[in-house]
Amino acid sequence: MSERTERLYFASDYMEGAHPAIMQRLLETNLEKTVGYGLDPYSESARAKIREACQAPEAMVHFLVGGTQTNATVIDALLKSYQGVVSARTGHINVHEAGAIEFGGHKVLTIAEKDGKVTAEGVEHCLMEYWKDDNHDHMVMPGMVYLSQPTEYGTIYSLSELKEISRVCHENGIYLYVDGARLAYALACQENDVTLPDLARYCDAFYIGGTKCGALFGEAVVFSNPKTVPQFFTIVKQHGALLAKGRMAGIQFDTLFTDGLYDEIGENAIRMANQVRAALRAKGYEQGIENPTNQVFLIVDDATQARLCEQVELAFMERVDDRHVMMRIATSWATTQEDIDRLIALL
C-alpha cells in the first residue's frame, strides 16, 4: 500500500479534487464549444439557480477562480482609493492572504474579535473613533466591513448578529461583504439560522465558496444590487481573476445547485466533524475553540502532536504555550466514514 493511501489527511477541506457529479458533467461537456468568460449557457443556468436560491432575481453573479482573487477583487471594486476594510484580527484577509489586500492599495483595519467574530459594537466603535479624530483626513477611512461565514475558527454569525452589523454598516454608509469560502459548512450545521436569502438581503456582496465545497476551483460572487459595481466584469479582468474558459466554473456551480448537492456536501462534512468532536470528548482531549462547523480544534502537548502527525496530517493553528499547540482537523464533502474511524482509533 502506498504512503498516500496509508496516511490520513485532515489538514484542510480542499485536498481532494471535485465531487464525482461535477467531474462527470465536465467530462460530458468536455468537447463542446462555447463562448468564453462566463457568457456561456451553463454559466447563465448557474446564475439563474443561484438567484433563485438567494431569492434575489436581480442579483449580479460572477464566477471567479479562487478565494484570494475574489477577496482582493471585490474589496478593491467596492473601496475608494483612500479607504480600508474593517476585519477581525484573525480574518483571512489579514492573516492568510499574504498582504493581497494591501498589495491592491487598501489597508486592512483590524478590530478586536472573540473566537473569530466581530460585533456590531466593535464595528461602530471603529467608525466613531475614526470620525471623532481631528486628524482623520490624514488617516485611512473605513469603507467596508469584511466577515467570513464561517470564520477562520469555524464559528458562525447568527442572523441577529448579521442584521446588527449590517445596520451599523448601512447607517454609516459603508459596505458589508461576506467571505463564504466554507459557506456550505455553515449552511448545513444545525445551529445556523442564516440562509442564502439572508445574505442577499443584508450584505452588499458575498461569495458562495466552491473550492472548499466540492468544486475543482471557483467562487460565485453575488451582488444583490447589480448597480453596486456595474463594471465588475472589467475589474475582474484587471485583477487576473477572469477565467477564459468560463464554462468550467459555470458547469461546476450549475451542478452544485442542482438537486440540493451544495446542501448535501455540507451535511456530510458536519456529520463527520461531529463524530470527531464526540470522540475527543470521550477520550479526554482538550478542545480549542468550540464551533458547529467542519473545523475541529484540539489542544495537545508537543509529544502528542508528534505522535499523531506521524500518521495523520493535521493543520497547525497556533502555539498555546511552551509545551502545547492547537491543531485543526478539517472534514469535507469527501470525508469517508472509514477515514473517520481510522482517525478516532489514532486519537
N, C-alpha and C positions, 0 to 999 in steps of 0.2 A: 504493500500500500504506500502511496506517495506521501511525502511530507505535507503537501497541500490537503490531502484527504484526511490525514490523521489530526492535524492541527485544527482547533476551533477558532473561529473569527467572530468576535463580538465587539470590535473596536468602533464600528460605525454602521450606519444603515444604508450605505451605498456601495457595499463591497461586492454585491452580485451585479449581473448585467441588467436584465429587464424582465418584467413579468412575461410568461410564455405567450399570453394573449397578444401582447404588443409585438413580440418577436414574430409571431405568426402573421399578424397584419402587415408588418413591414416586409416580410417575405412575399406575401401575396401581392403586394403592390410594387414590388421592387423594380420591375421593368416598365412600369407605367411612365409616361412622360407628362409632366405638369409644369405650369409656370412656377417661378421661384418666389422666394422672400415671403412665404406665408400667404400668398394670394391664391392658392390652390383650393379646390373644393373640399379637401379633407380638413384643412385649417379652418375654412368657413364653417364646416359642420361642427368642428370642435368649439369654435367661438359660440355658435348657437346653443350648444349644450351647456357651456359654462354660463352663458347669460341666463339660461333657464334655471340652472342650479342656484344661481345667485339672485334670482328674481329681479334681475336688472336688465330689462330688454334693450336699453340704450347703451349699455356699457361698452367701452372700447377694450378689446382684449388683444394682447400681443404675446407672441411666444419668443422668449429669449433663451440663450444657450446654457446659462448656469446662474447660480445664486449670486456670486460676487459681481458678475457682469450686470445682473438685474439690479442689485442694490446700488451699485455705482451709477448706473444709467438713470434709474428712477429718481434717485436723490439729486443728481445733477440737473435733471429735467425740471424738478419742482422748485429748486432753490435759485435765488438770485446770486450773483457773484459774491456779494458781501454777507451771505447768510451761511449758517451752520445748521447741523442736525442734532437734536437732543436725543441722547441714548442712555440706556443703563450702562454703568461702568463695565459690566460683563457682556454687553451687547456684542453680537457677532461682528458688526461693522467696526467696533472699537478694538476688539481683541484678535480676531482671526481672519482679517481680510487684508493684512499686510499694508495697511495705510491706503487702501484703494480709494476711500472717500477723500482723504486729504490729497492724494495724488490728482484727483479730479478738481481740486481747488476749494473744497469745503471742509471746514473743521468739524470734528465730532465733539460735541459739547456733552460731557458725561455728567450724570447726576446719580445720587445715591439710589440703591436698589436693595431689595430683600429677596433672596433666592431667585435672582434674575429679573424681578419685576419692579417697574417704577410705579409710582402712584400719581393720581391727578394732582394731589397736593404738591408733590415734588416737582412736577412739570410747571405748575402755576408759580411756585416759589422761584424757579429758574427764570421764568419770564419776568416776574416782578423785579428780581434782582438786576436784570439787565436794564429795564426801563427806568428804575429809580437811580441808577448810577449816572452821575453827571457826565461821566466820560464815555457813555455808551456809543457815541458816534465814532469812537476810536476802537470799538470792540466788535467782535463777530456777533451778528444779530441771530437769535434763534428763529429759524424759518420753518421748521417742521419737527415732528416727533417720530422717532423710529421705535417700533415694538417688534417683537417676534412672538409668534404663536405656533408651537410652544417656545419657551425661552431656551437659552443655552443650557439651563438646568432642568429642562423638561417640565417646568411649571407652566400653568396656563392662566390667562386673564379670564375672569368671569365676565358675563355680559354687563353687569353693573359697573365693573371697573373699566371696561371698554367704553361704555357710554360716558362715564365721567371724564376720562381722558379726552375723548372726542369733544365733549362740551368745552373743556378748557382750551383745547386747540382752536376750535372754531370761534369761540368768543374772543380769542386773541388774534384771529386772522392768520393762523399758521396751519400747515397741512399735517394730517395724520397718515402715516404709512406703516403697513404691517408686512413683515417678512414671514412668509409661510413655507419656508423650506421643508419643514416637517408637518405641514398643516394636516395631512391625512391622519396623523397620530394624535393630534389634538381633537379633531372632529370625532374620532372613534371612541375616546375614553368616556366612561360613564359620568364622570364628574363635570364634563364640559357642557356649557349651555350657550356657547357662541356658535352660530351657524354661518354658512356662506352668505345668506341674505343679510345677516347682521353685519358682517364685514363690509359688504357692499353699501350698507346703509350708513355706517358710522365712520368709515375710512375714506380718505380721498384716493388712495391707491393701496393695493395689496397684491401679493402674488401667491399662486397656488403651486406648491412645490411638486416637481416631477422627479428630479434627480434622486432625491432620497426616498421617494414614494413610488417606486416601481417602474419608472421610465429609464431609458438609457441615459437620457440627459433632458434638460429643458425645464423652464418655468413659465407659467402663464400669468402675465401681469394684467390686472383688472383695474380700470379707471371707471368708476360708476358714471361719472360725468365725462363724456368724450371731449368736452371743451376744455378740460383741465390742462391738458398738454396736446393741443391739436397737431403739432408736428412731431409727435413722439416717434413715429417710424423713422424719420430722418435722424433724430437724436440717437436712436438705437444703432443706426448705421455708423454714425460718428464714433460711437463707443466700441465698435468692433463686435457688437453683440447680435448682429443680424445674420441669420443662417440663410445662405443662398438656397440650399435645398430645404426650403422652409417646410415642405410637407413632412419631413422626417419628424419634426416636432408636432406638427398638426395631427398626424396619424396617431401619435402616442397619446395625446390628450383626448382625441376623439375616442380612442379605446378606453382610456381611464374613466371617461364619463359616459360609458355605455354599460347598461345593466348593473349599475352600482359598484363597478370594480374599484373605484377610488375608496369607497367606504369599506369594502371587503379587505383591501390592502391594509388599511389602518387597523381594522379589527384584529387581524392575525397578529400584528406586532404587539398590540395591547395584551392579548391573551397570553402571549409568550412572556412578556415582561412581568406580568402579574404572577406568573409561576416562579420566576426568578426572585421576586420580592418575597414571596411566601417562603421560599427555600432559605433565603438569607435570614429571615426572622427565625425560622425553625432551627437553623444551625448557629444562631447566636452572633451573627455578623453585625457590626455597627454600620447602619446605612447612612449615607451622606444626606443630600437634600431630597426630602420626600416629594414625590410628584406622581401623577397618574398616567404619564405617557410612556413612550417606548425607551426612555433612557433611565437606567438604574444605576445609582451611585453607591459605592461601598467604600468604607474606610478600613484599610488593612495596614499591618506593620510591614516593614521592608522585606522580611523573610517570607511572609505570606505572599506578597506581591511577586517576589522572585519565583516562588513555587508555582503559583498559578500561571505566570507568564511563560513557563516552560512548555505549557500545553495549550494555552488559550491566549489569543491576542485581545487585550483589553486596551482601552484608551486611558492614558494618564491625564488627569484633570488638574490637580494641584497638590502641592505638599502641604499637609496639615500641620506637622511639627517635625522635629528632628528624626523621628522614627516611624511616622505614619504618612501615608499618601491616600488621596481619594482617587479611585479608579472608576471608569464608566463601562457599563455593559449596555450595548445598544442592540435591541431587536429590530426586525424589519418585516416587510411584506413576505420575505423569503425564508424567514427563520422556521426551522422544522422542529417538530416535537422530539425527534432523535437528537438534534443538537442541544436542545434544552435539557433533555435527560442526561446527556453526557456532561454538560456544564454543571448541573446540580450535583452530579456524582463527584466531580472535581472539587467543588466547593466543600 
